[in-house]
Amino acid sequence: MTSIHTTLAYLDAGSGSMIAQILVGGFAAAGVALKMYWKRIKGFFGRGDDEEASTVATATADKPADHDTPQS
């Protein structure tokens, strides 16, 4: 009492383009996520010196010089 079933399956052009779109979208999403979390990833594998240097550079860059006066 065994039966053999033939399965007729195919991938049409719409299925192929959907698979390609999923792959491209996945790579794009991974790239955006990598860009967003790059400092955390770099800090995790780095020595930690870059964070202190960037904090000092940002603090001095934000402070206006004494001789800067607004122009009227």
N, CA, C, O and CB atoms as a CASP TS submission, in Angstrom:
PFRMAT TS
TARGET T0000
AUTHOR 0000-0000-0000
METHOD Language model
MODEL 1
PARENT N/A
ATOM      1  N   MET     1       0.791  -1.177   0.000  1.00  0.00           N
ATOM      2  CA  MET     1       0.000   0.000   0.000  1.00  0.00           C
ATOM      3  C   MET     1       0.858   1.276   0.000  1.00  0.00           C
ATOM      4  O   MET     1       0.554   2.225   0.723  1.00  0.00           O
ATOM      5  CB  MET     1      -0.913  -0.022   1.176  1.00  0.00           C
ATOM      6  N   THR     2       1.835   1.298  -0.740  1.00  0.00           N
ATOM      7  CA  THR     2       2.629   2.507  -0.882  1.00  0.00           C
ATOM      8  C   THR     2       2.210   3.239  -2.143  1.00  0.00           C
ATOM      9  O   THR     2       1.815   2.625  -3.135  1.00  0.00           O
ATOM     10  CB  THR     2       4.137   2.179  -0.914  1.00  0.00           C
ATOM     11  N   SER     3       2.299   4.535  -2.090  1.00  0.00           N
ATOM     12  CA  SER     3       1.959   5.330  -3.265  1.00  0.00           C
ATOM     13  C   SER     3       3.064   6.347  -3.525  1.00  0.00           C
ATOM     14  O   SER     3       3.682   6.862  -2.594  1.00  0.00           O
ATOM     15  CB  SER     3       0.593   6.039  -3.078  1.00  0.00           C
ATOM     16  N   ILE     4       3.293   6.615  -4.752  1.00  0.00           N
ATOM     17  CA  ILE     4       4.312   7.575  -5.153  1.00  0.00           C
ATOM     18  C   ILE     4       3.588   8.813  -5.660  1.00  0.00           C
ATOM     19  O   ILE     4       2.767   8.742  -6.575  1.00  0.00           O
ATOM     20  CB  ILE     4       5.278   6.980  -6.246  1.00  0.00           C
ATOM     21  N   HIS     5       3.915   9.966  -5.038  1.00  0.00           N
ATOM     22  CA  HIS     5       3.311  11.225  -5.466  1.00  0.00           C
ATOM     23  C   HIS     5       4.354  12.052  -6.194  1.00  0.00           C
ATOM     24  O   HIS     5       5.478  12.223  -5.720  1.00  0.00           O
ATOM     25  CB  HIS     5       2.732  12.009  -4.259  1.00  0.00           C
ATOM     26  N   THR     6       3.978  12.543  -7.313  1.00  0.00           N
ATOM     27  CA  THR     6       4.851  13.430  -8.066  1.00  0.00           C
ATOM     28  C   THR     6       4.487  14.863  -7.694  1.00  0.00           C
ATOM     29  O   THR     6       3.330  15.274  -7.785  1.00  0.00           O
ATOM     30  CB  THR     6       4.721  13.189  -9.612  1.00  0.00           C
ATOM     31  N   THR     7       5.487  15.601  -7.280  1.00  0.00           N
ATOM     32  CA  THR     7       5.258  16.987  -6.918  1.00  0.00           C
ATOM     33  C   THR     7       5.710  17.870  -8.069  1.00  0.00           C
ATOM     34  O   THR     7       6.862  17.808  -8.498  1.00  0.00           O
ATOM     35  CB  THR     7       5.998  17.355  -5.608  1.00  0.00           C
ATOM     36  N   LEU     8       4.811  18.676  -8.553  1.00  0.00           N
ATOM     37  CA  LEU     8       5.135  19.590  -9.632  1.00  0.00           C
ATOM     38  C   LEU     8       5.362  20.965  -9.016  1.00  0.00           C
ATOM     39  O   LEU     8       4.407  21.660  -8.670  1.00  0.00           O
ATOM     40  CB  LEU     8       4.004  19.624 -10.715  1.00  0.00           C
ATOM     41  N   ALA     9       6.608  21.350  -8.884  1.00  0.00           N
ATOM     42  CA  ALA     9       6.952  22.639  -8.303  1.00  0.00           C
ATOM     43  C   ALA     9       7.918  23.359  -9.231  1.00  0.00           C
ATOM     44  O   ALA     9       8.745  22.735  -9.897  1.00  0.00           O
ATOM     45  CB  ALA     9       7.565  22.469  -6.889  1.00  0.00           C
ATOM     46  N   TYR    10       7.800  24.682  -9.262  1.00  0.00           N
ATOM     47  CA  TYR    10       8.686  25.474 -10.108  1.00  0.00           C
ATOM     48  C   TYR    10       8.831  26.858  -9.494  1.00  0.00           C
ATOM     49  O   TYR    10       8.028  27.266  -8.654  1.00  0.00           O
ATOM     50  CB  TYR    10       8.144  25.564 -11.568  1.00  0.00           C
ATOM     51  N   LEU    11       9.841  27.557  -9.914  1.00  0.00           N
ATOM     52  CA  LEU    11      10.035  28.951  -9.527  1.00  0.00           C
ATOM     53  C   LEU    11       9.831  29.801 -10.772  1.00  0.00           C
ATOM     54  O   LEU    11      10.583  29.686 -11.740  1.00  0.00           O
ATOM     55  CB  LEU    11      11.460  29.188  -8.895  1.00  0.00           C
ATOM     56  N   ASP    12       8.829  30.641 -10.747  1.00  0.00           N
ATOM     57  CA  ASP    12       8.621  31.527 -11.883  1.00  0.00           C
ATOM     58  C   ASP    12       9.418  32.821 -11.694  1.00  0.00           C
ATOM     59  O   ASP    12      10.123  32.979 -10.698  1.00  0.00           O
ATOM     60  CB  ASP    12       7.117  31.835 -12.063  1.00  0.00           C
ATOM     61  N   ALA    13       9.305  33.719 -12.629  1.00  0.00           N
ATOM     62  CA  ALA    13      10.075  34.960 -12.593  1.00  0.00           C
ATOM     63  C   ALA    13       9.720  35.810 -11.359  1.00  0.00           C
ATOM     64  O   ALA    13      10.601  36.455 -10.789  1.00  0.00           O
ATOM     65  CB  ALA    13       9.831  35.766 -13.878  1.00  0.00           C
ATOM     66  N   GLY    14       8.483  35.821 -10.954  1.00  0.00           N
ATOM     67  CA  GLY    14       8.065  36.577  -9.774  1.00  0.00           C
ATOM     68  C   GLY    14       8.709  36.050  -8.501  1.00  0.00           C
ATOM     69  O   GLY    14       9.105  36.834  -7.639  1.00  0.00           O
ATOM     70  N   SER    15       8.819  34.748  -8.373  1.00  0.00           N
ATOM     71  CA  SER    15       9.463  34.161  -7.190  1.00  0.00           C
ATOM     72  C   SER    15      10.946  34.488  -7.162  1.00  0.00           C
ATOM     73  O   SER    15      11.496  34.794  -6.103  1.00  0.00           O
ATOM     74  CB  SER    15       9.263  32.639  -7.163  1.00  0.00           C
ATOM     75  N   GLY    16      11.594  34.427  -8.310  1.00  0.00           N
ATOM     76  CA  GLY    16      13.022  34.733  -8.378  1.00  0.00           C
ATOM     77  C   GLY    16      13.300  36.183  -8.019  1.00  0.00           C
ATOM     78  O   GLY    16      14.258  36.471  -7.302  1.00  0.00           O
ATOM     79  N   SER    17      12.467  37.106  -8.514  1.00  0.00           N
ATOM     80  CA  SER    17      12.694  38.519  -8.185  1.00  0.00           C
ATOM     81  C   SER    17      12.399  38.791  -6.717  1.00  0.00           C
ATOM     82  O   SER    17      13.040  39.653  -6.115  1.00  0.00           O
ATOM     83  CB  SER    17      11.827  39.425  -9.070  1.00  0.00           C
ATOM     84  N   MET    18      11.447  38.080  -6.130  1.00  0.00           N
ATOM     85  CA  MET    18      11.160  38.260  -4.708  1.00  0.00           C
ATOM     86  C   MET    18      12.338  37.771  -3.862  1.00  0.00           C
ATOM     87  O   MET    18      12.694  38.414  -2.875  1.00  0.00           O
ATOM     88  CB  MET    18       9.865  37.508  -4.317  1.00  0.00           C
ATOM     89  N   ILE    19      12.932  36.665  -4.229  1.00  0.00           N
ATOM     90  CA  ILE    19      14.095  36.152  -3.506  1.00  0.00           C
ATOM     91  C   ILE    19      15.264  37.120  -3.633  1.00  0.00           C
ATOM     92  O   ILE    19      15.971  37.372  -2.657  1.00  0.00           O
ATOM     93  CB  ILE    19      14.493  34.759  -4.032  1.00  0.00           C
ATOM     94  N   ALA    20      15.472  37.666  -4.837  1.00  0.00           N
ATOM     95  CA  ALA    20      16.551  38.642  -5.039  1.00  0.00           C
ATOM     96  C   ALA    20      16.294  39.902  -4.214  1.00  0.00           C
ATOM     97  O   ALA    20      17.225  40.460  -3.634  1.00  0.00           O
ATOM     98  CB  ALA    20      16.686  39.004  -6.538  1.00  0.00           C
ATOM     99  N   GLN    21      15.041  40.356  -4.156  1.00  0.00           N
ATOM    100  CA  GLN    21      14.697  41.549  -3.389  1.00  0.00           C
ATOM    101  C   GLN    21      14.910  41.322  -1.890  1.00  0.00           C
ATOM    102  O   GLN    21      15.361  42.228  -1.190  1.00  0.00           O
ATOM    103  CB  GLN    21      13.243  41.953  -3.661  1.00  0.00           C
ATOM    104  N   ILE    22      14.598  40.152  -1.403  1.00  0.00           N
ATOM    105  CA  ILE    22      14.822  39.833   0.011  1.00  0.00           C
ATOM    106  C   ILE    22      16.317  39.842   0.325  1.00  0.00           C
ATOM    107  O   ILE    22      16.731  40.361   1.362  1.00  0.00           O
ATOM    108  CB  ILE    22      14.207  38.455   0.364  1.00  0.00           C
ATOM    109  N   LEU    23      17.122  39.274  -0.563  1.00  0.00           N
ATOM    110  CA  LEU    23      18.569  39.250  -0.338  1.00  0.00           C
ATOM    111  C   LEU    23      19.166  40.658  -0.351  1.00  0.00           C
ATOM    112  O   LEU    23      19.963  40.996   0.524  1.00  0.00           O
ATOM    113  CB  LEU    23      19.253  38.386  -1.398  1.00  0.00           C
ATOM    114  N   VAL    24      18.793  41.476  -1.329  1.00  0.00           N
ATOM    115  CA  VAL    24      19.319  42.842  -1.419  1.00  0.00           C
ATOM    116  C   VAL    24      18.866  43.656  -0.208  1.00  0.00           C
ATOM    117  O   VAL    24      19.663  44.399   0.365  1.00  0.00           O
ATOM    118  CB  VAL    24      18.856  43.525  -2.734  1.00  0.00           C
ATOM    119  N   GLY    25      17.606  43.526   0.186  1.00  0.00           N
ATOM    120  CA  GLY    25      17.100  44.237   1.361  1.00  0.00           C
ATOM    121  C   GLY    25      17.801  43.803   2.639  1.00  0.00           C
ATOM    122  O   GLY    25      18.060  44.626   3.517  1.00  0.00           O
ATOM    123  N   GLY    26      18.105  42.530   2.747  1.00  0.00           N
ATOM    124  CA  GLY    26      18.823  42.030   3.919  1.00  0.00           C
ATOM    125  C   GLY    26      20.226  42.599   4.021  1.00  0.00           C
ATOM    126  O   GLY    26      20.676  42.971   5.104  1.00  0.00           O
ATOM    127  N   PHE    27      20.925  42.666   2.878  1.00  0.00           N
ATOM    128  CA  PHE    27      22.272  43.253   2.870  1.00  0.00           C
ATOM    129  C   PHE    27      22.223  44.746   3.190  1.00  0.00           C
ATOM    130  O   PHE    27      23.087  45.257   3.903  1.00  0.00           O
ATOM    131  CB  PHE    27      22.947  43.030   1.503  1.00  0.00           C
ATOM    132  N   ALA    28      21.217  45.445   2.667  1.00  0.00           N
ATOM    133  CA  ALA    28      21.079  46.876   2.947  1.00  0.00           C
ATOM    134  C   ALA    28      20.794  47.107   4.427  1.00  0.00           C
ATOM    135  O   ALA    28      21.374  48.008   5.033  1.00  0.00           O
ATOM    136  CB  ALA    28      19.957  47.492   2.087  1.00  0.00           C
ATOM    137  N   ALA    29      19.914  46.310   5.013  1.00  0.00           N
ATOM    138  CA  ALA    29      19.596  46.442   6.432  1.00  0.00           C
ATOM    139  C   ALA    29      20.812  46.133   7.302  1.00  0.00           C
ATOM    140  O   ALA    29      21.037  46.804   8.309  1.00  0.00           O
ATOM    141  CB  ALA    29      18.435  45.516   6.803  1.00  0.00           C
ATOM    142  N   ALA    30      21.589  45.133   6.927  1.00  0.00           N
ATOM    143  CA  ALA    30      22.806  44.805   7.679  1.00  0.00           C
ATOM    144  C   ALA    30      23.816  45.944   7.594  1.00  0.00           C
ATOM    145  O   ALA    30      24.491  46.248   8.578  1.00  0.00           O
ATOM    146  CB  ALA    30      23.433  43.500   7.149  1.00  0.00           C
ATOM    147  N   GLY    31      23.923  46.573   6.429  1.00  0.00           N
ATOM    148  CA  GLY    31      24.836  47.706   6.276  1.00  0.00           C
ATOM    149  C   GLY    31      24.435  48.897   7.123  1.00  0.00           C
ATOM    150  O   GLY    31      25.288  49.545   7.730  1.00  0.00           O
ATOM    151  N   VAL    32      23.131  49.194   7.169  1.00  0.00           N
ATOM    152  CA  VAL    32      22.649  50.308   7.989  1.00  0.00           C
ATOM    153  C   VAL    32      22.863  50.004   9.468  1.00  0.00           C
ATOM    154  O   VAL    32      23.280  50.882  10.224  1.00  0.00           O
ATOM    155  CB  VAL    32      21.155  50.588   7.708  1.00  0.00           C
ATOM    156  N   ALA    33      22.587  48.788   9.884  1.00  0.00           N
ATOM    157  CA  ALA    33      22.792  48.414  11.287  1.00  0.00           C
ATOM    158  C   ALA    33      24.269  48.499  11.661  1.00  0.00           C
ATOM    159  O   ALA    33      24.612  48.950  12.754  1.00  0.00           O
ATOM    160  CB  ALA    33      22.260  46.992  11.550  1.00  0.00           C
ATOM    161  N   LEU    34      25.136  48.070  10.761  1.00  0.00           N
ATOM    162  CA  LEU    34      26.574  48.151  11.017  1.00  0.00           C
ATOM    163  C   LEU    34      27.018  49.603  11.145  1.00  0.00           C
ATOM    164  O   LEU    34      27.833  49.935  12.005  1.00  0.00           O
ATOM    165  CB  LEU    34      27.362  47.451   9.898  1.00  0.00           C
ATOM    166  N   LYS    35      26.483  50.465  10.290  1.00  0.00           N
ATOM    167  CA  LYS    35      26.837  51.881  10.342  1.00  0.00           C
ATOM    168  C   LYS    35      26.344  52.517  11.648  1.00  0.00           C
ATOM    169  O   LYS    35      27.042  53.344  12.236  1.00  0.00           O
ATOM    170  CB  LYS    35      26.246  52.625   9.129  1.00  0.00           C
ATOM    171  N   MET    36      25.167  52.141  12.093  1.00  0.00           N
ATOM    172  CA  MET    36      24.606  52.724  13.312  1.00  0.00           C
ATOM    173  C   MET    36      25.388  52.305  14.558  1.00  0.00           C
ATOM    174  O   MET    36      25.571  53.109  15.471  1.00  0.00           O
ATOM    175  CB  MET    36      23.143  52.319  13.460  1.00  0.00           C
ATOM    176  N   TYR    37      25.841  51.074  14.601  1.00  0.00           N
ATOM    177  CA  TYR    37      26.509  50.552  15.788  1.00  0.00           C
ATOM    178  C   TYR    37      28.023  50.463  15.628  1.00  0.00           C
ATOM    179  O   TYR    37      28.669  49.755  16.400  1.00  0.00           O
ATOM    180  CB  TYR    37      25.958  49.193  16.123  1.00  0.00           C
ATOM    181  N   TRP    38      28.611  51.153  14.657  1.00  0.00           N
ATOM    182  CA  TRP    38      30.039  51.029  14.372  1.00  0.00           C
ATOM    183  C   TRP    38      30.892  51.466  15.559  1.00  0.00           C
ATOM    184  O   TRP    38      31.888  50.807  15.861  1.00  0.00           O
ATOM    185  CB  TRP    38      30.402  51.852  13.143  1.00  0.00           C
ATOM    186  N   LYS    39      30.536  52.558  16.246  1.00  0.00           N
ATOM    187  CA  LYS    39      31.337  53.017  17.383  1.00  0.00           C
ATOM    188  C   LYS    39      31.332  51.994  18.517  1.00  0.00           C
ATOM    189  O   LYS    39      32.356  51.771  19.164  1.00  0.00           O
ATOM    190  CB  LYS    39      30.814  54.362  17.892  1.00  0.00           C
ATOM    191  N   ARG    40      30.189  51.381  18.752  1.00  0.00           N
ATOM    192  CA  ARG    40      30.125  50.358  19.805  1.00  0.00           C
ATOM    193  C   ARG    40      30.956  49.141  19.448  1.00  0.00           C
ATOM    194  O   ARG    40      31.660  48.588  20.293  1.00  0.00           O
ATOM    195  CB  ARG    40      28.679  49.938  20.054  1.00  0.00           C
ATOM    196  N   ILE    41      30.873  48.729  18.199  1.00  0.00           N
ATOM    197  CA  ILE    41      31.654  47.568  17.752  1.00  0.00           C
ATOM    198  C   ILE    41      33.140  47.887  17.836  1.00  0.00           C
ATOM    199  O   ILE    41      33.928  47.072  18.317  1.00  0.00           O
ATOM    200  CB  ILE    41      31.269  47.162  16.304  1.00  0.00           C
ATOM    201  N   LYS    42      33.523  49.072  17.369  1.00  0.00           N
ATOM    202  CA  LYS    42      34.925  49.479  17.402  1.00  0.00           C
ATOM    203  C   LYS    42      35.422  49.601  18.840  1.00  0.00           C
ATOM    204  O   LYS    42      36.548  49.206  19.140  1.00  0.00           O
ATOM    205  CB  LYS    42      35.114  50.809  16.662  1.00  0.00           C
ATOM    206  N   GLY    43      34.597  50.143  19.725  1.00  0.00           N
ATOM    207  CA  GLY    43      34.968  50.264  21.131  1.00  0.00           C
ATOM    208  C   GLY    43      35.096  48.918  21.824  1.00  0.00           C
ATOM    209  O   GLY    43      35.924  48.753  22.720  1.00  0.00           O
ATOM    210  N   PHE    44      34.275  47.950  21.412  1.00  0.00           N
ATOM    211  CA  PHE    44      34.330  46.620  22.006  1.00  0.00           C
ATOM    212  C   PHE    44      35.648  45.925  21.684  1.00  0.00           C
ATOM    213  O   PHE    44      36.225  45.254  22.540  1.00  0.00           O
ATOM    214  CB  PHE    44      33.158  45.774  21.518  1.00  0.00           C
ATOM    215  N   PHE    45      36.123  46.086  20.454  1.00  0.00           N
ATOM    216  CA  PHE    45      37.359  45.434  20.042  1.00  0.00           C
ATOM    217  C   PHE    45      38.586  46.313  20.236  1.00  0.00           C
ATOM    218  O   PHE    45      39.711  45.819  20.165  1.00  0.00           O
ATOM    219  CB  PHE    45      37.261  45.022  18.602  1.00  0.00           C
ATOM    220  N   GLY    46      38.391  47.610  20.480  1.00  0.00           N
ATOM    221  CA  GLY    46      39.514  48.530  20.627  1.00  0.00           C
ATOM    222  C   GLY    46      40.032  48.571  22.054  1.00  0.00           C
ATOM    223  O   GLY    46      39.567  47.835  22.925  1.00  0.00           O
ATOM    224  N   ARG    47      40.995  49.439  22.275  1.00  0.00           N
ATOM    225  CA  ARG    47      41.609  49.571  23.588  1.00  0.00           C
ATOM    226  C   ARG    47      40.869  50.573  24.471  1.00  0.00           C
ATOM    227  O   ARG    47      41.078  50.589  25.684  1.00  0.00           O
ATOM    228  CB  ARG    47      43.057  49.988  23.441  1.00  0.00           C
ATOM    229  N   GLY    48      40.016  51.401  23.893  1.00  0.00           N
ATOM    230  CA  GLY    48      39.279  52.367  24.676  1.00  0.00           C
ATOM    231  C   GLY    48      39.915  53.739  24.702  1.00  0.00           C
ATOM    232  O   GLY    48      39.336  54.658  25.283  1.00  0.00           O
ATOM    233  N   ASP    49      41.093  53.923  24.094  1.00  0.00           N
ATOM    234  CA  ASP    49      41.762  55.214  24.079  1.00  0.00           C
ATOM    235  C   ASP    49      41.026  56.207  23.195  1.00  0.00           C
ATOM    236  O   ASP    49      41.046  57.407  23.469  1.00  0.00           O
ATOM    237  CB  ASP    49      43.197  55.059  23.606  1.00  0.00           C
ATOM    238  N   ASP    50      40.379  55.733  22.148  1.00  0.00           N
ATOM    239  CA  ASP    50      39.720  56.613  21.189  1.00  0.00           C
ATOM    240  C   ASP    50      38.544  57.351  21.825  1.00  0.00           C
ATOM    241  O   ASP    50      38.276  58.499  21.470  1.00  0.00           O
ATOM    242  CB  ASP    50      39.242  55.812  19.980  1.00  0.00           C
ATOM    243  N   GLU    51      37.840  56.713  22.758  1.00  0.00           N
ATOM    244  CA  GLU    51      36.676  57.336  23.378  1.00  0.00           C
ATOM    245  C   GLU    51      37.084  58.550  24.209  1.00  0.00           C
ATOM    246  O   GLU    51      36.429  59.590  24.151  1.00  0.00           O
ATOM    247  CB  GLU    51      35.930  56.322  24.253  1.00  0.00           C
ATOM    248  N   GLU    52      38.159  58.424  24.977  1.00  0.00           N
ATOM    249  CA  GLU    52      38.620  59.544  25.792  1.00  0.00           C
ATOM    250  C   GLU    52      39.117  60.684  24.918  1.00  0.00           C
ATOM    251  O   GLU    52      38.847  61.848  25.216  1.00  0.00           O
ATOM    252  CB  GLU    52      39.727  59.092  26.746  1.00  0.00           C
ATOM    253  N   ALA    53      39.825  60.380  23.859  1.00  0.00           N
ATOM    254  CA  ALA    53      40.359  61.415  22.970  1.00  0.00           C
ATOM    255  C   ALA    53      39.230  62.144  22.260  1.00  0.00           C
ATOM    256  O   ALA    53      39.294  63.362  22.096  1.00  0.00           O
ATOM    257  CB  ALA    53      41.321  60.802  21.941  1.00  0.00           C
ATOM    258  N   SER    54      38.191  61.418  21.833  1.00  0.00           N
ATOM    259  CA  SER    54      37.090  62.075  21.135  1.00  0.00           C
ATOM    260  C   SER    54      36.280  62.930  22.093  1.00  0.00           C
ATOM    261  O   SER    54      35.744  63.958  21.679  1.00  0.00           O
ATOM    262  CB  SER    54      36.189  61.042  20.458  1.00  0.00           C
ATOM    263  N   THR    55      36.168  62.542  23.367  1.00  0.00           N
ATOM    264  CA  THR    55      35.445  63.340  24.350  1.00  0.00           C
ATOM    265  C   THR    55      36.171  64.649  24.599  1.00  0.00           C
ATOM    266  O   THR    55      35.532  65.698  24.690  1.00  0.00           O
ATOM    267  CB  THR    55      35.276  62.564  25.663  1.00  0.00           C
ATOM    268  N   VAL    56      37.489  64.613  24.712  1.00  0.00           N
ATOM    269  CA  VAL    56      38.273  65.825  24.933  1.00  0.00           C
ATOM    270  C   VAL    56      38.185  66.730  23.709  1.00  0.00           C
ATOM    271  O   VAL    56      38.015  67.942  23.844  1.00  0.00           O
ATOM    272  CB  VAL    56      39.746  65.476  25.245  1.00  0.00           C
ATOM    273  N   ALA    57      38.300  66.150  22.518  1.00  0.00           N
ATOM    274  CA  ALA    57      38.243  66.939  21.289  1.00  0.00           C
ATOM    275  C   ALA    57      36.880  67.594  21.129  1.00  0.00           C
ATOM    276  O   ALA    57      36.798  68.743  20.694  1.00  0.00           O
ATOM    277  CB  ALA    57      38.552  66.064  20.073  1.00  0.00           C
ATOM    278  N   THR    58      35.812  66.887  21.470  1.00  0.00           N
ATOM    279  CA  THR    58      34.470  67.444  21.353  1.00  0.00           C
ATOM    280  C   THR    58      34.265  68.564  22.353  1.00  0.00           C
ATOM    281  O   THR    58      33.666  69.587  22.020  1.00  0.00           O
ATOM    282  CB  THR    58      33.416  66.358  21.555  1.00  0.00           C
ATOM    283  N   ALA    59      34.757  68.389  23.581  1.00  0.00           N
ATOM    284  CA  ALA    59      34.582  69.413  24.608  1.00  0.00           C
ATOM    285  C   ALA    59      35.309  70.696  24.227  1.00  0.00           C
ATOM    286  O   ALA    59      34.776  71.785  24.440  1.00  0.00           O
ATOM    287  CB  ALA    59      35.084  68.904  25.962  1.00  0.00           C
ATOM    288  N   THR    60      36.507  70.596  23.671  1.00  0.00           N
ATOM    289  CA  THR    60      37.234  71.800  23.292  1.00  0.00           C
ATOM    290  C   THR    60      36.678  72.409  22.018  1.00  0.00           C
ATOM    291  O   THR    60      36.771  73.622  21.832  1.00  0.00           O
ATOM    292  CB  THR    60      38.708  71.493  23.118  1.00  0.00           C
ATOM    293  N   ALA    61      36.104  71.602  21.136  1.00  0.00           N
ATOM    294  CA  ALA    61      35.556  72.134  19.894  1.00  0.00           C
ATOM    295  C   ALA    61      34.245  72.884  20.144  1.00  0.00           C
ATOM    296  O   ALA    61      33.933  73.834  19.426  1.00  0.00           O
ATOM    297  CB  ALA    61      35.334  71.002  18.887  1.00  0.00           C
ATOM    298  N   ASP    62      33.477  72.468  21.153  1.00  0.00           N
ATOM    299  CA  ASP    62      32.198  73.103  21.431  1.00  0.00           C
ATOM    300  C   ASP    62      32.348  74.431  22.166  1.00  0.00           C
ATOM    301  O   ASP    62      31.463  75.282  22.078  1.00  0.00           O
ATOM    302  CB  ASP    62      31.335  72.173  22.237  1.00  0.00           C
ATOM    303  N   LYS    63      33.446  74.626  22.886  1.00  0.00           N
ATOM    304  CA  LYS    63      33.640  75.833  23.667  1.00  0.00           C
ATOM    305  C   LYS    63      34.071  76.978  22.750  1.00  0.00           C
ATOM    306  O   LYS    63      35.054  76.834  22.023  1.00  0.00           O
ATOM    307  CB  LYS    63      34.683  75.600  24.782  1.00  0.00           C
ATOM    308  N   PRO    64      33.353  78.126  22.764  1.00  0.00           N
ATOM    309  CA  PRO    64      33.748  79.243  21.901  1.00  0.00           C
ATOM    310  C   PRO    64      35.010  79.933  22.435  1.00  0.00           C
ATOM    311  O   PRO    64      35.285  79.927  23.635  1.00  0.00           O
ATOM    312  CB  PRO    64      32.596  80.262  21.786  1.00  0.00           C
ATOM    313  N   ALA    65      35.744  80.509  21.530  1.00  0.00           N
ATOM    314  CA  ALA    65      36.961  81.231  21.921  1.00  0.00           C
ATOM    315  C   ALA    65      36.566  82.543  22.606  1.00  0.00           C
ATOM    316  O   ALA    65      35.455  83.044  22.427  1.00  0.00           O
ATOM    317  CB  ALA    65      37.877  81.508  20.676  1.00  0.00           C
ATOM    318  N   ASP    66      37.512  83.092  23.403  1.00  0.00           N
ATOM    319  CA  ASP    66      37.237  84.321  24.143  1.00  0.00           C
ATOM    320  C   ASP    66      37.052  85.534  23.235  1.00  0.00           C
ATOM    321  O   ASP    66      36.294  86.446  23.566  1.00  0.00           O
ATOM    322  CB  ASP    66      38.354  84.590  25.118  1.00  0.00           C
ATOM    323  N   HIS    67      37.729  85.550  22.108  1.00  0.00           N
ATOM    324  CA  HIS    67      37.685  86.711  21.242  1.00  0.00           C
ATOM    325  C   HIS    67      36.521  86.672  20.249  1.00  0.00           C
ATOM    326  O   HIS    67      36.346  87.617  19.479  1.00  0.00           O
ATOM    327  CB  HIS    67      38.983  86.830  20.498  1.00  0.00           C
ATOM    328  N   ASP    68      35.716  85.594  20.248  1.00  0.00           N
ATOM    329  CA  ASP    68      34.577  85.526  19.344  1.00  0.00           C
ATOM    330  C   ASP    68      33.433  86.355  19.891  1.00  0.00           C
ATOM    331  O   ASP    68      32.970  86.121  21.007  1.00  0.00           O
ATOM    332  CB  ASP    68      34.134  84.075  19.131  1.00  0.00           C
ATOM    333  N   THR    69      32.977  87.313  19.119  1.00  0.00           N
ATOM    334  CA  THR    69      31.821  88.128  19.507  1.00  0.00           C
ATOM    335  C   THR    69      30.819  88.098  18.378  1.00  0.00           C
ATOM    336  O   THR    69      31.209  88.022  17.213  1.00  0.00           O
ATOM    337  CB  THR    69      32.236  89.594  19.841  1.00  0.00           C
ATOM    338  N   PRO    70      29.551  88.156  18.688  1.00  0.00           N
ATOM    339  CA  PRO    70      28.537  88.139  17.626  1.00  0.00           C
ATOM    340  C   PRO    70      28.621  89.399  16.768  1.00  0.00           C
ATOM    341  O   PRO    70      28.889  90.491  17.270  1.00  0.00           O
ATOM    342  CB  PRO    70      27.128  88.008  18.230  1.00  0.00           C
ATOM    343  N   GLN    71      28.392  89.233  15.494  1.00  0.00           N
ATOM    344  CA  GLN    71      28.394  90.376  14.569  1.00  0.00           C
ATOM    345  C   GLN    71      26.979  90.932  14.474  1.00  0.00           C
ATOM    346  O   GLN    71      26.010  90.172  14.464  1.00  0.00           O
ATOM    347  CB  GLN    71      28.925  89.962  13.152  1.00  0.00           C
ATOM    348  N   SER    72      26.857  92.274  14.404  1.00  0.00           N
ATOM    349  CA  SER    72      25.529  92.855  14.265  1.00  0.00           C
ATOM    350  C   SER    72      25.321  93.389  12.894  1.00  0.00           C
ATOM    351  O   SER    72      24.251  93.918  12.593  1.00  0.00           O
ATOM    352  CB  SER    72      25.308  93.940  15.270  1.00  0.00           C
TER
END
